[in-house]
Every structure is written in structure tokens, then in C-alpha cells.
């Protein structure tokens, strides 16, 4: 009997039109991987558009904008294409919305373990407080937009990470549960039975592949040191080593992306701005990679990413510190730094349409009638390629990079950056690797910065910046130098988060400590910090997608050269919400491209 496929329900997620989804599914188009998911109601599973399984009949199929929406419809993830491996797809929800920030916090582990140990809902209350909303309103948002509660969303995120770890590593079950954020093995097993109708052990057995068939599928058990095994109803106490193993080496996971994704261009961007010892670009085998030490609050770790030949994916080695429970936070940060969830095809088409809309109508008609300039409307034909948005290691790092880059060349800025890290940074051993950590805000706040060859006012700006991020008033150095009596931040203002924004990278290992960062307004209030600095930091430190950096000298020059400067207000509006990607394009345009674009835009 043919299964009846329900109609698409109401959801905040936007799925492409059915015709688009059908064509993408039938052609297994990798550009749509993670953009939507295919629910197959004749089998009760949901798949990625690139699933290699035989194609089901269209009558049995329904399309979903997210894996969570498919799960809420009662479908199980496919064991063959592994939907948990699909690139993320979050543009629909907006980065500034309450729901988007809540999902980012949960994705990074804000509810991990706590939600299991606090059945009274206090974990949700704490999450709502961090977002500045009531828990009832937060639950309503999730139900209306995703069709599930925050707790159910958190469970599903943990389930998908656990499923990836079961498929791709040989970590013992207790370690998989801990790394995925579960507070007990009992809860770990319950979620698997409820959502997949499988036990974790049976899932691993049913999908086991020889190591040679799946790159990076195994993490050697010698990488972890046994301290104690746990039973299925034993709580896993985060922050101790009694119920877990101590991680002494990295975990290898496959992280997918959508084409077009130019790994080498991203690597080149990072290389031109590299911090020695903190970033590296060749792996132990001499192959190209992107490696970086990361600090998330008090947590220190690193990652190393390399492209997998023949696949739209990276092999990423991750060391999230000695405790596996930090993995969610590091994965979230890594995906941001490498911009793995961007749909570059959609972004490129949007920017192309925005520029095309500025071409005089008479010339546009001439080209559409078969004139010689038709190719000029193709960004790639012009040499204008949209590349990934390279993220800095943290918002604070991006702010420091911006201050050091004020009114100097890229080479000078990178030299100053390395001098800062040499003077104030710390060298530590992370797993088996020795790394240089980017300085903490407190260290920068009190540093003399004697080795930095730049104006004293700019050094003071760095001191103030560190002090603000460290949660203090202006540092004593700045007070003595300028005779300023700084207002100390009162506990009342801290409670109200006055000038402070909740970071989207919360994690389970911060033991209730909220990661807070300054708002743009509080940064602009600091002497020596202007709009360019804040906008650059937002683009690279927060990966804000809509920063057309028109205050940048190179961007201004290239807008003028291609004839777009006088159209800037209209351009910013039409290119939104992808201004950051246009900024990157302008930085990398050569003179010939600019001249060709100008001849197209100007009558």
C-alpha cells in the first residue's frame, strides 16, 4: 500500500520550491546538500539530496528545510547518506534573531548534560535568561518555527553528533555519550531508542566499514586513557575524569561543505595574516591544511583541516582540550572559522543580481539581445569569484587584528600581530602539539606592549580593548597616561548586560559561566576604536555576513574604479544580506576586472 505523504507544515524554515527540490534530488546536486532534506514516507527515513540510495517515487517524498523538521514528522535519519554529515543551513533564521541565537547556543552545547540533570526545566530557564527573554516565549518560538521544544532540539543535536562519532570513530560508547553532551548513558540510550529505534551499539555494528573505505573513520583508542567505566544508569560528571577518559590526542571527523568551496583560496587568506605557532598550513605528511589553536573562554584546543580528494568535505582533526565534553563548542567554532555552512552558490547569484540591477537598462537590453557584453553579467566570467568568509579565532582576536591594522599595510599589521602574541601570548602543549595561544583580554589589558612599533595612542586602544573584554573598567595604564578616572562597571549594569552581548558559543564546560562580549556601541565608546575597526571585527570575529566595509581604503578605491562608489547606498541595500562576501570580492579584484565592470556599469 502506498504511503500517504502529509503536506508541508508551517515552519519558520524556508524550503526551496518543490520543483527545485525535485530537480536537485534527481540529479543529486551537491550544491543543495543541507539546504533541504528528503523525507521518504514509504520507508520512514529522511535523506540528503545527494543520497546514493535508489531514488524513491515523488509521490512518497516530502521536502523539509531542516533535519529537525524531518525528525519532528516522525522520520529517522538515513544510515547510508548520514544526514548529520550535511553542511549546516541557517540563513533562513537570521543571525540576529532570538531563535537563531538560541539555536547557536544549543548547537555549541549550552544545554549539554545540564538538561539531563535538571528535569525541572531550569536549564531552559537559564538559556532564556542568557537571551533576555522568558522561557515560555522561548518555548513558543521553537514550537512555532521548528515544531519542537528547545529540549527536543537539544536532544536531536546531541543525537546527530553522537551518530557522527559512532560512524567515524572507535571511541567507546561512554566516550561518545560524553562527547555528544549527554549527562548519562541511560539518557544516551533512551534518545537513540526514541528517535532511531536503534541502540547505539547496533547502529555502530550496522554501519561499520573497514578503515580503508572511510577516511578518518577511526580514532585510536590509545589516544585516550581509561580511568573508569560507567554503567548505563550512571551519571557522567562533567568537569571530572572519574566517568570518562582523558583525551590525549585529536579526534578526526569529516565535515561536509557545498560547492563551490575554494579551500586553497581560504588557506591563502589565512596564510597572508598568519600568527606564527598559532596557525599552520602544512600537515605532518607535507600536504596543504589549515590548522589553528583556538581558545573558547577558559578552554584551549586546536583543529587541523585538509580537503578530501573527490569529496565535498574536509577531514578535520580536533583536539578540544582534555575533556571530550568540550567537543560541541569547538565544532561550532571550527565551522564558523572555515565558513562551512555558507551556500556560496546562492550568495554569488544574489551579488550578481545586485550588480546587474545597477547596469543601465539600455545597455542591459542591448546585451540581452545578443550584444558582445552578455558575458559581463557573469561574475565568474569577469574573474569575480565569491569565496568563503574567513573567521578569526575569536571576536577579541578580530578586534585586536583590526586595531593593529589601522592605517598600515597588511604586512605591517601581520608583523605587529605577531609581536603582540610574542610579547603577551602563551606557549602551551595541547595534546601532542605545542601551540601559541592568542593573548587573553586580561593579559592585553595590562601589557606594556613595548615591542610593538606603533603610536602610543594605539597601544592604549589595545589596553582599553582588553580591559573591556575582560569585564573591567579602563586599565590602570590608560588611567595614568591620560589622567582618566574610569567608571567601574557596577554589578547592576553587569546583571542587565549593559554594553554586553551573550556570545553564541556557549558550552557545557563553562560550569554556568556565561561567555559575554561587548556590544558594538560599547566598543565605539572606546577612544581609538572607530566604525571601520568594529565592522572589520564583526565581519571576521562574529562572521557577520552583511558587512560591506565601505570605510576600508581598498574597498573605497575599488568601488570608485569600477564605478560603484556613487551607487553605494543602493548597492548596500541590494547586496544585503551578503555584504561581507562582496567586501572579500573587492579586496581580491584585479585592475582588469575593475575596468571591465566599470565599462559595463557606466554609459
N, C-alpha and C positions, 0 to 999 in steps of 0.2 A: 504494500500500500504506500502510495506517495505521501511523503511528509508535507504537512501544511506549513508554509513559511509565513510567520507573522509579519505585519507591516512594520516599517521603521517607526520606532517610538520617538517621543520628544526628547531631545537631548541638547545640551549646550555645545556638544561637538558637532562640527560640520563635516559631513562626508561628501566626497565628490558625487556628481550625478551618477545615477545607476549605469547610464551608457558608458561613461568614462571608466567606472569601476569594472564593468564587464569587459571592455576592451583591454584594460590593464591586466585583468585576471587571465584572460585567454592568451595574452602574449607574454605573461609572466614578466611584466615590465618592472625592473628593479627600481626605477625612479619612484614608484608608488609603494615601495616596501615601507611599512609603518604608517603610511598616510591613511590607509584603511585596512580592515581585516574582513575576511570572507567567512561568514557563518554558513555551515553546511548542515541543514536540519535533518537530512536523511541519515547522517551519521552522528549528529550531536557534537561536532567539533567545530573549531574555528581555526583558520589558517592565515598565513601571509599571502599576499598576491603572487609571490614567487614560489609557492609550494610546488615541489616536483611531483606530487601525487597526481593520479589521473583526474582530469577536470570533471567536476560534478555538473549536473544539469542546472541551467539557470533557474528553473522552477524551484529547486531545492535550496537556493542560495539567497542570503540576505547580507547586505554590506553594513559594516559598523565602523565608526570613526576611531574607536579605541578598543584595545583588548579588554579593558574593564567593562565596557558596554556589552561586548560579546559574552563575557562571563556572566553579567547580570541577566542575560537572556537564557541562561542555563546551559551554555556551551562550554566544552572543555578544550584546552589548547591542543593542537596537533602535535603528536610526538615526532613527526617527521620534519616539518619545517620550523618547529620550535618558535612560536610567536614571541617568546620572551627575548629572543635574539634580534628582533626587528629594531631598526632605529626608532628613537622616540619621535613623537609628532605632537607638538604642543602649541603651534601658532594660533590655533583657534581660540584658546582660552585667554590669551593675552598675558603678558608677563607682569603687568601691574595689578591685575585683579586679585581680590581676596582668594578666590578659588585657586588661581594659578599659584599664588604664594603658598597656600596651604598644601597643594599637591607637591610643590617643590620641596617643602619641608618634610613631608611624608616620604617622598622619593629618597631623600637623603637620610632617612632613618629617624625622624623626630618622634615617631610612635613606637619604634622598635623596643621590644621587651616590656616597656612600661605598660603597654595596653594589655599585655597578658597578666601582669601582676596587679593591675588596678581595674578590676571589673566594674567598679562603681562609676566609671566614666571620667575620673579625674584627669586621665591623660588627655582626653579630648578637651576638657575644660582648660588645661594648661596650654594646649595648642591654640585654642581660640583666643586666650589671653595674649599670646605672643602676636597674634594677628590683629588684636584690637577689636575683636567682635565677640558676641555672645556665642556660647556653644550651641544654643538652639538655632541661631541663624546659620552657623557653620554647617550643622547637620542638614538644614533645609537647602543650602546651596548645593551640597553634594548630592542630595536626593533629586533635586530638580535638574541638575546639569549632567550627572553621571548615572543616576538611577541606583545609587548605593550610598551607604553611610561612610563617614570618614574611616571608621574601624574596618569596614569591609574593603575599602580601597587599600588601607594599610596592609591588611591580610593578603590581598592579591598581589601587591607589590613585593611583599616578602616571599610569597609563593613563587613568583616569576624568577626572583633572584636565586632562591633555593633550587628551582628546576634547572637553571643555567649551571649552577655549581655541581649538581648531580650529573648533568650531561658532560661537563667539560673538565671536571677534576676528579681526583680519587680521595678527596677529603672524607674522613669518617662521618657518619650520619650526625653525630653530636656536634661536629665542627661545622657542617653545612647548616644545621639549625641555628647555631650561634652566629655564624657569619651573615645569615639572611635576616637576623634580627628577632628570632623567636626567643621567648623567655623560658620555655620548657620544651622538652622533647614531646611531651603529651600534646601540647598545643600545635607543635610542628606536624605531628601525625594526624591530628584532627583536621587541620586545614587541608592537608593533602587528600584525606578521605572525602571531605565535604565538597571540595572543588574539582578534584580529578577522579574520584572514585578509585584511587590507587594509593598504595603505601609508598613512601619514598624508596624503600628497598626494591620494590617491584618495578618502579619507574626506572631506577638505575639499571636493573637487570634487563629490562625490555628494550633499552636503547643503547646498551653497551656496544662500543665499537673498538676494534684494535687501535692502539695509539697511532699507528702509522696512517690510519684512514682519517683521522680528525686532528688537525693541527692544534697543539696546545691543549689536548684533552685531559692530560694528566698532571696533577701536582704531586710530586714525590712525597710520600708520607714521611720521609726523613726530614722534610722541611719544617715539621712541627714536632714538638717534644711532649710526650704524653705526661700528664700529671694525674688525671683521674678520669675514669669512665663514669657515665651517668646512666641512670635507668630512665624509662620512658615517662615517669611522672616526677622526675627531679627537676627543680628549677635551676636554670643557668644563671648564675650570679654575675652580671656584667661588672667588670672592673676588677674581678679576681681571676686567679689562674686555677682555682680548685675544680671547676666544672668544664674546663676547656683545655686546649693545647696552646702552647706559646709559639707563635709564628716566628720562625727564624729566617724564612726566605719568602719569595714572592709567589703570588697566585697568577696563573695565566688564564685569561678569558678572551673569547672572541667577541669583539664589539663591531656591529654592522654599521654601515653608512649607506646613504643613497648616492648614486652617481648623478651629476658629475661631482667628484670629490678629488681635488688635486692635493694628495698627501705631500708631494715634493715641494709644491709652492708654499704650503703651510710650514713645512720644515725650513724652507729658505727664509721665511719671515722671522721665525724664531731664532735662526742662526745669526741673522744680522743684528739681533738685540740680546744675545745670549749672556747669561751670568755664568762665569766660569765655576765649575764644580757644582752648580745648582742645576744646570741644563747640559745635556749631551746629545749627540746626533749620530753616533755610530755605535752599534751594539758589539757584543763580545766577538761575534763572527765577522765583524767588519762591514756589516750591512747597514744601510740608512735606517735611522729610527728617530723618534722624538722622545727624549727622556727628561724628566724634571722631578725635583724634590718639591713636595707640597707640605704646607702647614695649614691645618684647619683647626683654629683655636689652639689648644694645647697638643693636638695630635700631629705627629710628623711621619711622613711616609714618602713614597715616590712611585712613579709609573714609567714604563718604557713601552712605546707603541711602534709597531712595524707593520707595513702592509702585507697582506696575504696574497700571493700571486694567484690570479684567476678568480678572486672573490672580491665582493664589495664589502670588505671587512678588514679590521686591524687585529693583530694579535697583541694583546696588552698584558704585560707583566705588571702586577700591582703588589706593592708592599704597603699595607695600610697601618703600619705600626705593629707592635707585638700582639695586639688583641684583634681577633678576627671580627669582632662586633663593630669595628670601625669601617668595614668594607663598603657599606651603603653610602656613607658620606664621601669616601674617596671616589667611588664610581660616579657619583653625581658631579663631583668637581672635574673629573677627567673628561666626561662627556662635554662639559661646558668649555674647558680649555681647548679641546680638539674640535669643537663645534660639530659633533657627530649627529646631532638631531636636526640640523638645518636641511630644508628642502631647497637646495640650490637651484634646481631647475625652475621651480615656481618663482624664486626670488629674481633670477635672471630674466624671466619673462616679464615680471612686473616692472623691473627697472627699464627694460627695453621698451615696454609700452609707455612708460612715463616719459622717456626721452622722445619717443616717436610722436607723442601728443604735442610736443613743442615745435615740431617741424612745421613750417608754413604750409597751409592747406594746398596752395597752388603747386608747391614742389612735391608734396605728398601725392597729389593726384597724378602729376607727371610721372612719378616713379611707379605708381601702381598701374599706370597704363603701359608700362614696359620700358621705362627710361633706363639709362645706364646706372642710376643711383639706387636701384632697388636693393642691392647688397648692403648699402649704407645703413639700412634699418636693422640689420642682423648684427648684434653686438659682437658675436664671435668673429664675423667676417671683418669687423673693424679692429679686432685684436683686443676687445674689451670683454674679458672673462671675469665672471663673478666667482670669487674664491671664498673659502671658509673664513669665518671671523675668529682670529687667533685670540684666545683668552689668556690673561695674565694669571699667575698663580693665586692671587687674591686681590680684593679691592684695594687693600692697603698697598700691596706691591704696585698695582697700576697707578695709584696716586703718587707714589714715590717716583715711578718712571716718568710721570707727567711733569712733576716739579723739576726733575733733573733734565728734562727735555725742553725746558722753556728757553727759547731764543738761542738754541745751539743746534749743531748738526746731529744727525743720527749717530755718527761715530763718536762725537764728543759726549753725547748723552749716555751711550753704552759704556764708555770709559768711566764716567762719573758713577754710573750704576755699579760697576764692578768695584770701584774704590769704596763705595758705601758698604757693600757686602763684605769686602776685605776688612774694613775697619770695625764694623759693628756686628757682622754676621757670625754664625757659629758653625763649626765643622763637627758633624756627628756621624756615627755609624748606624745606618738603617739596614737591618738585615745583614747582608754580606757586603753592602756598598757604603763607601764613605761619601757623604754629601755635604755641600754647603747649604745651610738654611738661610732664607731671606730674613733679615733682621726683624725682630718683633717691634711693635709700635713703642713699647716702653723703652727698648734699647735706643731707638732713633730719637725719642723724646729727650733723653738725657745725654746724647752723644755730642762731643765737641766737633766732630766732622772736620778735623784738622787736615786730613789728607785730600779733601775734596777741593779742587781748584775752581772755585766759583764764588760769586759775591756773597758777603756775609748775610745779606738780607734773604738770600735764597736758602742758606743754611738754617736760618731762623724759621723759615717757612716749613722746612722739613721737621724741625723740632716741634713746632706747633702741630703739624700734621700727626706726628707720632703721639703727642700728648692727647689730641682729640680722639684718636683711635684707641688709645689706652684707657680712655674714660676719665682722664684727669683734666685739670684746667691748663692754661698755658704753662709750659715748663719754666723752671726757675731761671734757666739760661736766658730765655726770651725776656723774662721779667726784669732781670738785672741789666740786660743790654738796653732795654727801652724804657725802664722805669715804670713798667705796667704793673698795676695791682689787679690781678685777674680775679674774676668772679669764680668762686669754686662752685662746681655743679652740685646742687642740693639733691638730697635723696628724693624730694618731691618731684623734681624735674626728671630724675632718672626713672622713677616709677611711671611717670607719664610718657616716657620715651621722647622727651622733648629734644629734638635735634638728632634723634637716634632712630635707625630703621632696623627692624628684625631681619637678620640675614636669612637668605633662602637656603642655607647649607647647614641646617641644624643636624644633629646626630645623636645617637643613643649614648655615646660615650662621654658627653659633656656633663653627665650627672646633674641635669636640671639647669645647668648654666646656659643662659641664652646668649647666642652669638649676636652681638649688636654692632651696627656700623653707623657712622654719621650720615645724615641726610645731605643732599646737595646744598641746601640752604646753610647748614652749619659749616660745611666746607668753604663755601663762598664768603662766610663771615671772617675767615682767617686771612690775615694780611699776607699777601704773596700768592694767594690762590684765586685764580680768575676763572671765567667760563670755559676757556679752552682746556685748562687743567682738569676741571670737573667733568667736562664732556668726554675727554680722552679716557679718563679713569672709568667713567660709566661704560664706555664702549668696550674696553678691554677687561676691566675688573669685574663688571656685572654682566658682560656680554649683552648689553642693551642693543637691540637690533636696529634702532631708529635714530642713530646719531650721525647726521650729515655734518661733519666737522668743518663748517664754513669759516670758522675762526682760524683754521690751520693755514699757514703761509702757502704750502704747496697746493693744498686743495683750492685756495683762492686763486692762485696763479693759473691753475689748470682749468678752473671754471671760466676764467677770463679768456684763456687761449682757445677754448672750444666754443665760446660764445654763450655759455650758460649763466654767467655771473649776473647779467641783467634780468634773468628769468628766475633767480634763486628762490624767492618766496613761493612761486608756483611749482618749481622743481621739488622743493622740500615737501610740499603738500602732496604732490603726485607720486613721489617715490616712497612715501611713508607706507608701511612701517619698516622699510628696509634701507634707511639712510646710511647705516653703518657699512653696508656692503658696497654702496656707491662710493663712500669715502675710500675704501680699500681699492676700488677700481681706479679712482682718480690718482691715488698715490702711485699706482703702477702703470699708468698710461705713458706711452712714449710720444714724442713730438709729432710723428707722422699720423698717429691715431687722432691726436687732438686737432690737427689741421683738417683731416678728412671729416671729422664730426662737425667742425665749425663750418665748413663749406656746405654741409647738409642743412645745418640749422639756420644759417643766415642767407637771406635772399640775395 
